[in-house]
Amino acid sequence: MSPDVILLSIGVIILIAGLLLYAAGKRGGLAITLLGGLWTIAMVIYYIYSNLGFYAAVGLNTSSAGPVVTTTLGFLILIIGIGVAVYVARRGGRK
């Protein structure tokens, strides 16, 4: 079994465990669900990139659009994460 499949399986297991905890009303279920979902999405994006040739044997393939796409995607995720953190901090962590 390839390492990609193993990592994807771990993400799906975490996602299912989080969903079960969230459905049972346990504390931290939503956080674990988000972690599993994001992990699974990240592995799917990696799998797509590796099949499209964005990755060379070691690192990014500089002759493809990989470095530009991954840098842009990473920057957008960073900005969204900062926005969410600022929103939660201003809200005071309360519902």
PAVEXKOL-255282 format. One line per field, with one value per atom (N, C-alpha, C, O, CB): residue number from 1; residue in three letters; atom name; x, y, z. Coordinates in pm, 1 decimal. Glycine has a CB too. Layout:
<nodes>
k (NUM  ...);
r (ALA  ...);
a (CA  ...);
c1 (X  ...);
c2 (Y  ...);
c3 (Z  ...);
</nodes>
This chain:
<nodes>
k (1  1  1  1  1  2  2  2  2  2  3  3  3  3  3  4  4  4  4  4  5  5  5  5  5  6  6  6  6  6  7  7  7  7  7  8  8  8  8  8  9  9  9  9  9  10  10  10  10  10  11  11  11  11  11  12  12  12  12  12  13  13  13  13  13  14  14  14  14  14  15  15  15  15  15  16  16  16  16  16  17  17  17  17  17  18  18  18  18  18  19  19  19  19  19  20  20  20  20  20  21  21  21  21  21  22  22  22  22  22  23  23  23  23  23  24  24  24  24  24  25  25  25  25  25  26  26  26  26  26  27  27  27  27  27  28  28  28  28  28  29  29  29  29  29  30  30  30  30  30  31  31  31  31  31  32  32  32  32  32  33  33  33  33  33  34  34  34  34  34  35  35  35  35  35  36  36  36  36  36  37  37  37  37  37  38  38  38  38  38  39  39  39  39  39  40  40  40  40  40  41  41  41  41  41  42  42  42  42  42  43  43  43  43  43  44  44  44  44  44  45  45  45  45  45  46  46  46  46  46  47  47  47  47  47  48  48  48  48  48  49  49  49  49  49  50  50  50  50  50  51  51  51  51  51  52  52  52  52  52  53  53  53  53  53  54  54  54  54  54  55  55  55  55  55  56  56  56  56  56  57  57  57  57  57  58  58  58  58  58  59  59  59  59  59  60  60  60  60  60  61  61  61  61  61  62  62  62  62  62  63  63  63  63  63  64  64  64  64  64  65  65  65  65  65  66  66  66  66  66  67  67  67  67  67  68  68  68  68  68  69  69  69  69  69  70  70  70  70  70  71  71  71  71  71  72  72  72  72  72  73  73  73  73  73  74  74  74  74  74  75  75  75  75  75  76  76  76  76  76  77  77  77  77  77  78  78  78  78  78  79  79  79  79  79  80  80  80  80  80  81  81  81  81  81  82  82  82  82  82  83  83  83  83  83  84  84  84  84  84  85  85  85  85  85  86  86  86  86  86  87  87  87  87  87  88  88  88  88  88  89  89  89  89  89  90  90  90  90  90  91  91  91  91  91  92  92  92  92  92  93  93  93  93  93  94  94  94  94  94  95  95  95  95  95);
r (MET  MET  MET  MET  MET  SER  SER  SER  SER  SER  PRO  PRO  PRO  PRO  PRO  ASP  ASP  ASP  ASP  ASP  VAL  VAL  VAL  VAL  VAL  ILE  ILE  ILE  ILE  ILE  LEU  LEU  LEU  LEU  LEU  LEU  LEU  LEU  LEU  LEU  SER  SER  SER  SER  SER  ILE  ILE  ILE  ILE  ILE  GLY  GLY  GLY  GLY  GLY  VAL  VAL  VAL  VAL  VAL  ILE  ILE  ILE  ILE  ILE  ILE  ILE  ILE  ILE  ILE  LEU  LEU  LEU  LEU  LEU  ILE  ILE  ILE  ILE  ILE  ALA  ALA  ALA  ALA  ALA  GLY  GLY  GLY  GLY  GLY  LEU  LEU  LEU  LEU  LEU  LEU  LEU  LEU  LEU  LEU  LEU  LEU  LEU  LEU  LEU  TYR  TYR  TYR  TYR  TYR  ALA  ALA  ALA  ALA  ALA  ALA  ALA  ALA  ALA  ALA  GLY  GLY  GLY  GLY  GLY  LYS  LYS  LYS  LYS  LYS  ARG  ARG  ARG  ARG  ARG  GLY  GLY  GLY  GLY  GLY  GLY  GLY  GLY  GLY  GLY  LEU  LEU  LEU  LEU  LEU  ALA  ALA  ALA  ALA  ALA  ILE  ILE  ILE  ILE  ILE  THR  THR  THR  THR  THR  LEU  LEU  LEU  LEU  LEU  LEU  LEU  LEU  LEU  LEU  GLY  GLY  GLY  GLY  GLY  GLY  GLY  GLY  GLY  GLY  LEU  LEU  LEU  LEU  LEU  TRP  TRP  TRP  TRP  TRP  THR  THR  THR  THR  THR  ILE  ILE  ILE  ILE  ILE  ALA  ALA  ALA  ALA  ALA  MET  MET  MET  MET  MET  VAL  VAL  VAL  VAL  VAL  ILE  ILE  ILE  ILE  ILE  TYR  TYR  TYR  TYR  TYR  TYR  TYR  TYR  TYR  TYR  ILE  ILE  ILE  ILE  ILE  TYR  TYR  TYR  TYR  TYR  SER  SER  SER  SER  SER  ASN  ASN  ASN  ASN  ASN  LEU  LEU  LEU  LEU  LEU  GLY  GLY  GLY  GLY  GLY  PHE  PHE  PHE  PHE  PHE  TYR  TYR  TYR  TYR  TYR  ALA  ALA  ALA  ALA  ALA  ALA  ALA  ALA  ALA  ALA  VAL  VAL  VAL  VAL  VAL  GLY  GLY  GLY  GLY  GLY  LEU  LEU  LEU  LEU  LEU  ASN  ASN  ASN  ASN  ASN  THR  THR  THR  THR  THR  SER  SER  SER  SER  SER  SER  SER  SER  SER  SER  ALA  ALA  ALA  ALA  ALA  GLY  GLY  GLY  GLY  GLY  PRO  PRO  PRO  PRO  PRO  VAL  VAL  VAL  VAL  VAL  VAL  VAL  VAL  VAL  VAL  THR  THR  THR  THR  THR  THR  THR  THR  THR  THR  THR  THR  THR  THR  THR  LEU  LEU  LEU  LEU  LEU  GLY  GLY  GLY  GLY  GLY  PHE  PHE  PHE  PHE  PHE  LEU  LEU  LEU  LEU  LEU  ILE  ILE  ILE  ILE  ILE  LEU  LEU  LEU  LEU  LEU  ILE  ILE  ILE  ILE  ILE  ILE  ILE  ILE  ILE  ILE  GLY  GLY  GLY  GLY  GLY  ILE  ILE  ILE  ILE  ILE  GLY  GLY  GLY  GLY  GLY  VAL  VAL  VAL  VAL  VAL  ALA  ALA  ALA  ALA  ALA  VAL  VAL  VAL  VAL  VAL  TYR  TYR  TYR  TYR  TYR  VAL  VAL  VAL  VAL  VAL  ALA  ALA  ALA  ALA  ALA  ARG  ARG  ARG  ARG  ARG  ARG  ARG  ARG  ARG  ARG  GLY  GLY  GLY  GLY  GLY  GLY  GLY  GLY  GLY  GLY  ARG  ARG  ARG  ARG  ARG  LYS  LYS  LYS  LYS  LYS);
a (N  CA  C  O  CB  N  CA  C  O  CB  N  CA  C  O  CB  N  CA  C  O  CB  N  CA  C  O  CB  N  CA  C  O  CB  N  CA  C  O  CB  N  CA  C  O  CB  N  CA  C  O  CB  N  CA  C  O  CB  N  CA  C  O  CB  N  CA  C  O  CB  N  CA  C  O  CB  N  CA  C  O  CB  N  CA  C  O  CB  N  CA  C  O  CB  N  CA  C  O  CB  N  CA  C  O  CB  N  CA  C  O  CB  N  CA  C  O  CB  N  CA  C  O  CB  N  CA  C  O  CB  N  CA  C  O  CB  N  CA  C  O  CB  N  CA  C  O  CB  N  CA  C  O  CB  N  CA  C  O  CB  N  CA  C  O  CB  N  CA  C  O  CB  N  CA  C  O  CB  N  CA  C  O  CB  N  CA  C  O  CB  N  CA  C  O  CB  N  CA  C  O  CB  N  CA  C  O  CB  N  CA  C  O  CB  N  CA  C  O  CB  N  CA  C  O  CB  N  CA  C  O  CB  N  CA  C  O  CB  N  CA  C  O  CB  N  CA  C  O  CB  N  CA  C  O  CB  N  CA  C  O  CB  N  CA  C  O  CB  N  CA  C  O  CB  N  CA  C  O  CB  N  CA  C  O  CB  N  CA  C  O  CB  N  CA  C  O  CB  N  CA  C  O  CB  N  CA  C  O  CB  N  CA  C  O  CB  N  CA  C  O  CB  N  CA  C  O  CB  N  CA  C  O  CB  N  CA  C  O  CB  N  CA  C  O  CB  N  CA  C  O  CB  N  CA  C  O  CB  N  CA  C  O  CB  N  CA  C  O  CB  N  CA  C  O  CB  N  CA  C  O  CB  N  CA  C  O  CB  N  CA  C  O  CB  N  CA  C  O  CB  N  CA  C  O  CB  N  CA  C  O  CB  N  CA  C  O  CB  N  CA  C  O  CB  N  CA  C  O  CB  N  CA  C  O  CB  N  CA  C  O  CB  N  CA  C  O  CB  N  CA  C  O  CB  N  CA  C  O  CB  N  CA  C  O  CB  N  CA  C  O  CB  N  CA  C  O  CB  N  CA  C  O  CB  N  CA  C  O  CB  N  CA  C  O  CB  N  CA  C  O  CB  N  CA  C  O  CB  N  CA  C  O  CB  N  CA  C  O  CB  N  CA  C  O  CB  N  CA  C  O  CB  N  CA  C  O  CB  N  CA  C  O  CB  N  CA  C  O  CB  N  CA  C  O  CB  N  CA  C  O  CB  N  CA  C  O  CB);
c1 (85.5  0.0  89.9  188.3  -97.2  55.0  139.7  120.0  14.7  110.4  221.3  209.0  95.2  35.6  339.1  64.2  -45.3  -178.7  -260.2  -51.6  -200.3  -325.4  -333.4  -440.5  -337.0  -221.8  -219.3  -252.7  -333.1  -80.6  -192.1  -219.2  -363.1  -425.7  -122.7  -415.4  -554.9  -648.2  -748.5  -587.2  -615.7  -697.2  -697.4  -801.0  -645.6  -582.7  -575.6  -666.4  -738.1  -429.4  -663.5  -749.1  -896.4  -974.4  -719.7  -935.4  -1075.6  -1116.3  -1227.8  -1099.0  -1027.7  -1056.7  -1076.3  -1169.0  -943.0  -989.6  -1003.6  -1134.1  -1202.5  -883.4  -1168.5  -1292.5  -1414.2  -1505.0  -1301.6  -1416.7  -1529.8  -1537.8  -1646.6  -1517.7  -1422.6  -1422.1  -1473.5  -1548.7  -1280.9  -1433.6  -1480.0  -1629.8  -1699.1  -1406.2  -1678.9  -1823.1  -1902.3  -2007.4  -1854.8  -1851.0  -1918.4  -1917.6  -2018.6  -1850.8  -1804.3  -1796.1  -1887.3  -1953.2  -1651.3  -1890.5  -1975.7  -2123.6  -2202.6  -1946.9  -2160.0  -2299.5  -2339.9  -2456.2  -2320.6  -2244.3  -2272.8  -2269.8  -2299.9  -2172.8  -2234.0  -2231.3  -2109.7  -2110.6  -2354.3  -2006.4  -1884.9  -1802.9  -1803.8  -1800.4  -1733.0  -1649.3  -1530.9  -1467.5  -1599.5  -1502.7  -1390.3  -1425.4  -1340.2  -1280.4  -1549.6  -1589.6  -1580.9  -1538.2  -1729.7  -1621.6  -1616.8  -1472.6  -1441.7  -1689.4  -1385.2  -1244.1  -1180.0  -1103.5  -1166.1  -1210.5  -1154.7  -1213.0  -1142.7  -1182.1  -1340.9  -1402.9  -1334.3  -1303.6  -1553.4  -1310.4  -1241.7  -1100.4  -1056.2  -1237.0  -1029.5  -894.7  -895.8  -815.7  -832.0  -985.2  -994.4  -1034.7  -981.6  -1092.4  -1129.4  -1172.7  -1063.0  -1041.2  -1292.0  -993.8  -883.9  -768.8  -706.9  -833.1  -740.0  -635.4  -671.0  -586.6  -617.2  -795.5  -839.3  -832.6  -787.8  -982.0  -876.8  -869.8  -724.8  -694.1  -936.3  -636.2  -494.5  -435.5  -357.1  -414.4  -471.9  -418.5  -473.6  -402.2  -450.9  -600.7  -658.6  -589.8  -559.0  -811.3  -566.1  -494.8  -354.8  -309.7  -487.5  -285.3  -151.5  -157.3  -74.3  -88.6  -255.6  -267.9  -292.6  -233.2  -381.9  -379.2  -405.8  -279.8  -246.3  -518.5  -210.8  -87.3  17.8  84.5  -30.4  32.9  135.9  101.4  191.2  154.2  -26.4  -65.7  -58.3  -41.4  -205.2  -70.9  -59.6  85.3  110.9  -136.8  178.7  320.2  375.5  481.0  342.0  306.4  358.1  480.8  563.7  249.9  492.2  603.8  703.2  664.7  553.8  831.8  938.9  973.2  901.4  1065.8  1083.1  1122.2  1149.0  1115.6  1246.2  1209.5  1233.7  1190.4  1249.2  1384.6  1089.1  1044.8  953.0  903.1  1163.7  932.4  844.0  915.1  1035.2  792.6  840.4  892.2  888.4  780.6  809.0  1003.4  1008.3  965.8  940.0  1147.2  957.9  916.1  763.8  712.0  979.9  692.4  545.5  488.7  562.3  489.8  357.8  290.1  282.7  224.3  149.0  339.9  332.1  373.7  297.3  414.9  492.4  533.7  440.1  412.8  673.0  391.6  302.3  168.5  116.0  280.2  114.2  -16.1  -7.8  -92.9  -66.4  93.2  103.3  132.2  80.8  211.9  212.6  239.9  113.5  84.5  351.7  39.0  -85.2  -187.2  -250.5  -143.5  -203.7  -297.4  -257.2  -342.1  -305.7  -129.6  -81.8  -103.4  -139.8  64.0  -81.4  -102.6  -249.8  -282.5  -52.8  -339.1  -482.5  -526.3  -605.5  -562.8  -475.3  -508.3  -456.9  -525.1  -449.3  -338.3  -283.1  -371.4  -401.9  -141.0  -412.8  -497.0  -631.8  -680.6  -518.2  -691.7  -819.5  -801.9  -886.5  -875.5  -693.8  -667.0  -648.9  -698.4  -544.1  -578.0  -559.8  -694.0  -723.5  -458.6  -775.5  -908.3  -996.4  -1065.1  -977.1  -995.0  -1074.4  -1022.6  -1102.1  -1070.8  -891.5  -833.9  -870.6  -904.7  -681.3  -864.0  -901.0  -1049.8  -1087.8  -867.3  -1133.7  -1277.5  -1307.3  -1385.7  -1351.7  -1245.1  -1268.3  -1214.8  -1277.9  -1202.6  -1099.5  -1041.9  -1130.5  -1148.5  -900.2  -1185.3  -1272.6  -1406.2  -1464.6  -1297.2  -1452.5  -1578.6  -1562.6  -1660.6  -1630.6  -1442.9  -1415.8  -1428.3  -1426.9  -1509.4  -1440.3  -1449.3  -1584.1  -1599.5  -1342.4  -1681.2  -1815.0  -1912.4  -1891.3  -1865.0  -2019.9  -2123.9  -2227.5  -2323.9  -2189.2);
c2 (-117.4  0.0  123.5  130.0  -0.1  220.6  338.5  433.1  432.8  411.1  513.4  609.8  709.2  755.0  685.6  743.3  836.8  779.9  850.6  870.0  652.4  587.4  577.2  594.6  446.9  549.4  538.9  674.5  681.5  489.1  780.6  913.7  957.0  1019.1  1015.8  925.0  956.2  878.2  931.9  925.6  752.5  669.4  725.2  725.7  525.0  772.0  831.5  954.5  973.2  869.7  1037.7  1154.9  1119.5  1184.7  1236.0  1016.6  974.4  917.4  941.8  869.6  842.0  787.2  900.0  895.2  693.3  1001.3  1115.5  1189.4  1232.2  1211.6  1204.3  1271.1  1196.1  1257.5  1284.0  1065.5  985.6  989.0  1000.9  840.2  978.6  985.2  1120.0  1126.9  959.9  1225.3  1358.7  1374.3  1433.7  1463.0  1320.4  1327.1  1251.2  1297.1  1270.6  1135.2  1057.2  1132.2  1135.1  919.5  1192.4  1268.6  1391.3  1424.4  1311.2  1457.3  1575.7  1537.6  1606.9  1646.3  1427.4  1381.9  1340.6  1354.2  1264.7  1290.4  1250.5  1369.4  1354.7  1145.3  1486.3  1606.5  1616.5  1691.5  1612.5  1542.0  1545.5  1669.7  1720.5  1419.3  1716.8  1835.1  1803.2  1698.6  1886.0  1891.6  1874.0  1799.3  1782.5  1802.6  1753.9  1679.0  1761.5  1712.1  1627.5  1887.3  1974.6  2002.2  2003.7  2106.8  2023.9  2049.6  1928.5  1943.5  2086.2  1809.4  1688.4  1666.6  1621.6  1565.8  1698.2  1687.5  1781.3  1741.4  1719.0  1904.9  2000.2  1953.2  1964.1  2138.4  1901.0  1851.0  1737.7  1737.4  1803.6  1642.4  1530.5  1573.8  1523.8  1428.9  1667.6  1716.9  1791.3  1770.3  1806.4  1878.7  1953.9  1861.9  1881.2  2062.8  1762.4  1665.2  1592.6  1577.7  1563.8  1547.8  1475.0  1564.1  1519.8  1421.8  1688.7  1781.8  1804.7  1807.5  1915.7  1821.1  1842.8  1722.7  1739.9  1870.3  1602.2  1483.5  1469.4  1425.2  1358.4  1506.8  1501.2  1603.3  1573.6  1527.1  1723.8  1825.4  1777.2  1795.9  1958.8  1715.6  1662.7  1555.0  1552.7  1605.2  1466.7  1359.5  1417.2  1371.5  1263.3  1516.5  1580.7  1647.1  1631.6  1684.3  1720.5  1787.7  1687.5  1709.8  1873.3  1577.7  1481.6  1413.5  1381.3  1376.6  1391.5  1331.3  1428.9  1387.2  1276.3  1558.2  1658.1  1695.6  1773.6  1782.1  1641.3  1666.6  1789.8  1839.0  1678.1  1842.3  1958.6  1923.3  2009.6  2018.0  1797.9  1755.6  1675.1  1589.7  1673.3  1702.6  1624.0  1511.3  1489.2  1713.1  1439.8  1331.6  1385.2  1320.5  1258.9  1503.6  1567.9  1713.1  1788.6  1556.9  1753.1  1892.2  1924.3  1835.7  1983.9  2054.4  2100.2  2097.9  2123.5  2241.0  2067.3  2070.1  2215.3  2269.2  1975.9  2278.3  2421.6  2453.8  2570.0  2473.8  2354.7  2382.2  2378.7  2405.1  2280.8  2346.5  2343.5  2464.0  2549.7  2210.8  2467.8  2576.2  2546.8  2625.0  2597.8  2437.3  2395.1  2498.6  2526.9  2276.5  2556.7  2655.1  2775.1  2823.0  2703.6  2823.5  2939.5  2902.7  2977.4  2993.7  2788.9  2746.6  2717.3  2762.0  2622.3  2643.4  2608.3  2730.3  2740.0  2503.7  2822.1  2944.5  3029.1  3081.2  3025.9  3043.1  3120.1  3055.5  3124.4  3133.8  2924.5  2853.4  2864.8  2887.0  2706.6  2849.8  2863.9  3003.5  3019.4  2829.0  3104.3  3242.4  3268.3  3334.0  3339.8  3216.7  3233.7  3164.3  3219.3  3179.1  3045.3  2973.9  3050.8  3057.2  2831.5  3108.9  3189.1  3309.8  3337.1  3234.7  3382.1  3500.4  3462.2  3531.0  3572.2  3354.1  3308.4  3269.1  3301.5  3188.8  3200.4  3161.2  3280.8  3281.4  3073.9  3382.3  3503.8  3572.7  3620.1  3600.9  3578.7  3640.2  3567.5  3631.4  3642.1  3436.0  3358.3  3380.6  3396.6  3207.5  3382.0  3403.5  3541.2  3554.3  3387.8  3642.9  3778.6  3784.5  3846.6  3882.9  3720.7  3718.7  3652.1  3704.2  3645.6  3537.6  3465.9  3546.2  3550.7  3326.7  3609.4  3688.8  3809.6  3842.3  3735.8  3875.1  3990.7  3949.6  4023.4  4065.5  3833.5  3784.6  3741.9  3734.9  3668.2  3714.1  3677.0  3527.9  3485.2  3750.7  3448.5  3305.8  3257.0  3139.3  3261.3  3347.5  3312.7  3302.0  3359.9  3417.1  3226.6  3214.4  3321.1  3327.8  3076.8);
c3 (0.0  0.0  0.0  73.7  123.0  -83.1  -95.4  22.7  86.4  -226.5  51.4  162.1  142.0  239.5  179.1  16.9  -10.4  35.8  95.0  -159.9  8.6  48.9  201.0  259.2  -15.0  264.4  410.6  473.6  566.6  459.5  423.8  478.4  452.2  538.2  418.8  335.4  306.5  398.5  445.5  160.0  424.0  513.7  655.3  721.7  514.7  701.8  835.1  842.0  940.4  870.5  738.8  735.4  739.0  808.4  613.3  664.5  662.2  798.3  844.4  550.8  862.3  995.0  1096.2  1177.1  1041.1  1092.0  1182.7  1154.9  1247.9  1168.4  1027.6  989.8  1043.4  1099.5  837.7  1026.9  1074.9  1227.3  1283.6  1025.7  1294.0  1440.4  1489.0  1586.1  1495.0  1422.7  1458.5  1438.0  1520.6  1377.7  1327.2  1301.5  1407.9  1452.7  1162.5  1447.8  1552.5  1685.7  1756.0  1569.0  1720.3  1844.4  1839.7  1938.3  1871.2  1726.2  1711.2  1720.0  1784.1  1576.9  1655.5  1660.6  1801.9  1840.0  1564.2  1879.2  2017.0  2112.6  2231.1  2062.7  2061.9  2144.1  2234.8  2332.4  2226.9  2203.2  2284.9  2253.7  2141.5  2261.9  2354.0  2337.9  2246.2  2259.8  2475.4  2155.5  2063.2  1936.6  1849.3  2131.7  1924.5  1805.1  1678.2  1573.9  1821.3  1687.3  1570.0  1527.7  1408.6  1598.8  1624.6  1593.0  1525.9  1430.6  1720.5  1574.7  1515.0  1375.7  1285.1  1604.5  1358.3  1226.4  1127.5  1015.2  1234.5  1168.5  1081.3  1048.5  934.1  1146.8  1148.4  1125.4  1023.4  930.0  1256.8  1040.6  946.9  807.5  708.3  997.7  800.1  669.8  596.6  477.3  685.7  669.1  606.9  567.6  463.0  702.3  650.5  619.8  490.1  401.7  737.0  479.0  360.3  236.2  130.5  379.9  248.8  136.2  93.7  -25.5  172.8  191.4  159.6  86.2  -7.2  287.9  126.9  60.9  -80.8  -170.9  142.5  -101.3  -235.2  -326.3  -441.7  -229.9  -273.5  -351.9  -386.5  -499.5  -274.8  -291.9  -319.5  -428.3  -519.1  -190.6  -417.7  -515.7  -655.6  -753.3  -476.2  -664.6  -793.4  -847.6  -965.0  -779.9  -762.3  -805.8  -852.2  -953.2  -692.1  -779.2  -817.9  -950.2  -1028.0  -708.3  -976.5  -1103.8  -1220.1  -1334.7  -1093.6  -1192.4  -1298.4  -1329.3  -1421.0  -1260.0  -1254.6  -1280.8  -1213.6  -1253.5  -1425.6  -1110.8  -1039.7  -956.1  -927.6  -950.6  -917.6  -833.1  -914.4  -994.3  -713.3  -893.7  -954.6  -857.4  -759.8  -987.2  -883.9  -793.8  -654.1  -554.8  -847.3  -646.3  -517.2  -529.3  -606.7  -474.0  -454.7  -454.7  -571.2  -640.5  -457.9  -590.5  -697.6  -832.0  -840.7  -668.1  -935.1  -1071.4  -1118.6  -1143.5  -1167.1  -1131.0  -1161.9  -1304.3  -1335.6  -1138.9  -1390.5  -1528.7  -1543.8  -1652.3  -1624.2  -1436.8  -1443.0  -1368.4  -1319.4  -1382.8  -1361.4  -1289.3  -1140.0  -1065.0  -1345.3  -1096.1  -955.9  -854.2  -761.9  -936.9  -867.3  -766.3  -756.9  -646.8  -796.7  -867.6  -865.6  -801.6  -719.0  -1008.6  -839.6  -788.3  -638.6  -561.8  -864.4  -597.7  -456.2  -369.0  -257.5  -436.0  -417.7  -342.3  -329.4  -221.7  -409.9  -437.4  -434.0  -341.4  -261.3  -574.8  -351.3  -266.0  -118.9  -32.6  -307.4  -91.2  46.0  101.2  217.7  53.5  18.9  61.7  91.7  190.5  -45.5  6.6  30.4  159.4  235.9  -88.1  183.1  306.4  427.4  529.7  304.5  417.7  526.3  555.3  671.4  492.2  452.4  470.3  531.6  621.3  335.7  484.2  539.9  686.6  769.9  458.3  718.2  856.6  948.3  1061.0  862.7  900.2  981.1  1001.3  1111.0  913.8  896.1  907.4  1008.4  1088.1  771.4  1005.6  1101.4  1243.1  1335.8  1066.1  1261.3  1394.4  1448.6  1566.2  1390.0  1365.0  1408.7  1443.1  1542.4  1298.7  1362.1  1388.4  1522.8  1602.1  1275.2  1548.1  1673.7  1791.4  1897.0  1669.9  1774.3  1882.8  1915.8  2033.1  1845.0  1814.9  1838.5  1900.1  1979.5  1707.8  1863.2  1915.6  2060.8  2134.9  1830.9  2100.4  2240.0  2265.3  2380.7  2332.0  2161.4  2177.9  2230.4  2263.1  2268.3  2238.5  2287.6  2171.5  2064.9  2389.7  2194.2  2092.1  2110.9  2034.6  2096.1);
</nodes>
